[in-house]
Amino acid sequence: MKGGGAVMETGILRLRNPIRKTNRPALLRMTKGKSGIALRMFAIVFVVWSGVASAATYYVSSSTGNDANNALSASAPWQTIAHVNGQTFQPGDSILFKRGDVWNESLAPASSGTAGNTITFDAYGTGGAPNLTGYYPVPSSAWVHVTGNAWKAPLPATYSTINFCLFGSIWGRRWRRCRRT
């Protein structure tokens, strides 16, 4: 092709010598036209894929876990929900609880995902669904006898009220005496 002012002549490009090296790296550049759109789409897909690829899956098991583990495999899970609550998760992360395990804790994660890229809580393994009871074990030394069959214990600072208590296998209900003034 020759350029001469405003007039362009087109022709066939012929190589003088055969190409000796065919595995040279090619430079990618954004151009106008259909190929430029394809390259832009490739770049967008790559960026989105990179974000999804960095999402992590964490495993939690009350029966076989240890909070010192990295929790990135079912063979090295975390043990407590308190440890899960103390972590910062990224959008796209998944936290899987072992089926059949029981935690006497409440799940209150410190981070959240986004509308299109959530943090997922689910189960892994076989058996019944994971059981997060939310129980707070009150040490026996904290209970104070009030009268007859009535006992009381202080609430932890993070609890505002307790409506039911489990004493071994017996459920107790919160009871409040009302006074008229």
C-alpha angles and dihedrals in degrees: 000000000000126000118213115171110291095343121087123194119204127207144147118292113224125186117229096208129031116254110263100188118041099173098070115139112254122221116234116218134170113249136174120261134040096322091052091053090050091052092048091050090049090052092050093048090048093052092048092046091049091056092049093045091058093057112114133213116218125195127212127190126170091197103046105014134107124196089222090066122096090234093217093125137038088243093059107037130161115252110212136052088219087066091049090050089054095056129091111225128197127228108276095030120130127211113198124195119206114254114245094023124120128212121190090206139090124246112232108155118200096219139047138199131234132266093264098031113041133182106245127214114195144136136266135194128029133300135049124345116281111268118222102182100178089219120159110211107222112206113240090237090063095062117098122195111237104177138314107339095345123110134170137200132184118258121238113253091251093059122078098184143354120210102178135031130193116216104189100301097340121095119218124197127216109259125195124187111221120215127194116224 
